[in-house]
Amino acid sequence: MMATPANQIEPGNENQPAADPQSDALIRKVASWITIIGTSMFAAYFFGFLIYQSAFGSAAPDNWFAKVLESQFAAVLGVPLSAISAACLVLLLKAVTGPIEFEALGFKFRGASGPIVLWIFCFLAIISGLKLLWL
């Protein structure tokens, strides 16, 4: 089955061939893996840079990373770990219960918006708790 060229697709024409579900699934799978690999490479580089600066940087009083870590510990470690914790919670709920759909604030969240909005609520709750406990 050949794909229909974009210039031949007319809006509202029900006789057009449907998109191939296998190609859509393949595109999503490839895009997901590219995103995961790219993010992992960026995180590994950043983590390696921080380890290098901690281990081989200048002495303790002059080390810029030690100064930032000492003065802004909650921001340096608390915020990223809160984001990871919220993501783990959302992924765990999705794995246990299936697709996440809920209603809040008069809106219905389903599809991709459900996990995104739930992640935002979880992240803000964790950050708020961190802020209240840190003071």
C-alpha positions in Angstrom: 0.0 0.0 0.0 1.5 3.3 -1.1 1.1 6.5 0.9 -1.1 9.3 -0.5 0.9 12.4 -1.4 0.1 15.4 0.8 -1.1 17.5 -2.2 -3.7 14.9 -3.1 -5.4 14.8 0.4 -8.6 16.8 0.5 -10.1 17.8 3.8 -13.4 16.0 4.7 -13.0 13.3 2.1 -13.9 10.0 3.7 -12.7 8.0 0.7 -9.1 8.7 1.5 -7.0 5.7 2.7 -6.5 5.5 6.4 -3.0 6.0 7.8 -1.1 2.8 8.2 -1.2 1.9 11.9 2.1 0.0 11.6 4.0 3.0 10.3 2.5 5.2 13.0 3.6 2.8 15.7 7.1 2.6 14.1 7.4 6.4 14.0 6.3 6.7 17.6 8.7 4.0 18.7 11.7 5.5 16.8 10.9 9.0 18.1 10.6 7.7 21.7 14.0 5.9 21.4 15.7 8.9 19.9 14.3 11.1 22.7 15.4 8.6 25.4 18.9 8.1 24.0 19.4 11.8 23.5 18.2 12.7 26.9 20.4 9.9 28.5 23.5 11.1 26.6 22.9 14.7 27.7 22.3 13.6 31.3 25.4 11.4 31.3 27.5 14.3 29.9 26.2 16.7 32.6 26.6 14.2 35.4 30.2 13.4 34.2 31.0 17.1 34.1 29.7 17.6 37.7 31.7 14.6 38.8 34.8 15.9 37.1 34.4 19.4 38.7 33.8 17.8 42.1 36.8 15.5 41.9 39.3 17.3 39.8 38.2 20.9 40.1 40.0 23.6 42.1 40.5 23.2 45.9 37.4 23.2 48.2 37.2 26.9 49.0 37.5 28.0 45.3 35.5 25.2 43.7 32.4 26.8 42.1 30.4 23.6 42.3 31.0 23.1 46.0 30.0 26.7 46.6 26.7 26.3 44.7 26.0 22.9 46.3 26.5 24.4 49.8 24.5 27.5 49.3 21.6 26.1 47.1 21.4 22.4 48.1 17.6 22.2 47.7 17.7 23.8 44.3 20.7 21.7 43.0 19.4 18.3 44.3 15.9 18.8 45.5 14.3 20.1 42.3 15.7 17.5 39.9 15.0 14.6 42.4 11.4 16.0 42.8 11.0 15.9 39.0 12.3 12.4 38.8 10.1 11.3 41.8 7.0 12.8 40.1 7.8 11.0 36.8 8.3 7.7 38.6 5.0 8.1 40.4 3.1 8.9 37.1 4.8 6.0 35.3 4.0 3.6 38.2 0.4 4.6 38.1 0.2 4.2 34.4 1.9 0.8 34.5 -0.5 -0.4 37.3 -3.8 1.1 36.1 -3.4 1.7 32.4 -4.1 5.0 30.7 -4.4 7.9 33.0 -7.7 9.8 32.7 -9.2 12.1 35.2 -11.3 15.2 35.7 -10.1 18.3 37.7 -10.9 22.0 37.7 -13.8 21.4 35.3 -11.6 19.9 32.6 -11.3 16.3 31.4 -7.8 15.0 30.9 -7.2 12.0 28.8 -4.7 10.8 26.3 -1.3 12.5 26.6 -2.7 15.3 28.7 -3.5 13.0 31.6 0.0 12.0 32.6 1.4 15.5 31.9 -1.1 17.2 34.1 -0.7 14.6 36.8 3.1 15.0 36.7 2.7 18.8 37.1 0.4 18.3 40.1 2.8 15.8 41.7 5.9 17.9 41.0 4.2 21.0 42.5 3.1 19.1 45.5 6.6 17.6 46.1 8.2 21.0 45.6 5.7 22.7 47.9 6.5 20.1 50.6 10.2 20.6 50.1 9.8 24.4 50.4 7.7 24.1 53.6 10.1 21.7 55.2 13.3 23.5 54.1 12.5 26.7 55.9 
